[in-house]
Amino acid sequence: MVFEDEFDNLEALGLFIMTLNGGSVLAPWVPTRDEILPYIVSLAKIGPNDVIYDLGCGDGRVVIEAVLRGARGVCVEINKELISKAEEKARKLGIIDRITFINDDFFNVPLSDASVIYMYLLTSVNRMLKPKLSKEVKLGTRIISLDFEIPGWRPVHVVKVSLGYRDATLYLYIKGISDVHEINI
């Protein structure tokens, strides 16, 4: 398990540094487990009219799963090698035309087209993303976060998924509901 406050050996955790507005943020790439993908799609109620954004998409597995179920997708990834892997997977599956690939820091990418946003980011990064989500995301957008909450927002649903060695937690937030009575944390 990754502990966001205690990084003794950054290389061993596969961390890279993302630059934000002149500062640095530690952001791990830990792939979302394949066993969790059906839960994500079900919890978000992803359908053919949806556009799902994955912020820090890694190899694209979450967006690919949603696109295979009829949605359109946007993969946002700062690591060029990972975004290339995502493109290659989508090409092999014949769905590359339904996915937009953006090789950039997700803080630079507009989110107004999203009807669903998926994040597997640390709580500290979710906290920093909160103003962007509040400003850019339209009412009714479903936001799924794996394992890490959005501080101050209230999830409308929480799902625990047993992976055998640990439980994964999916938090569902809905813009306009989860953030209405925001708690300042």
Buried (B, 14 or more C-beta within 10 A) or exposed (E): EBEEEEEEEEEEBEBBEBEBEEEEBBBBBBEBEEEBBEBBBEBBEBEEEBBBBBBBBBBBBBBBBBBBBEBBBBBBBBBEEBBBBBBEBBEEBEBBEBBBBBBEBBBEBEBEBBBBBBBBBBBBBBBBBBEBBEEBBEEEBBBBBBBBBBBBBBBEEEBEBEEEEEEBBBBBBBBEBBBEEBEEE
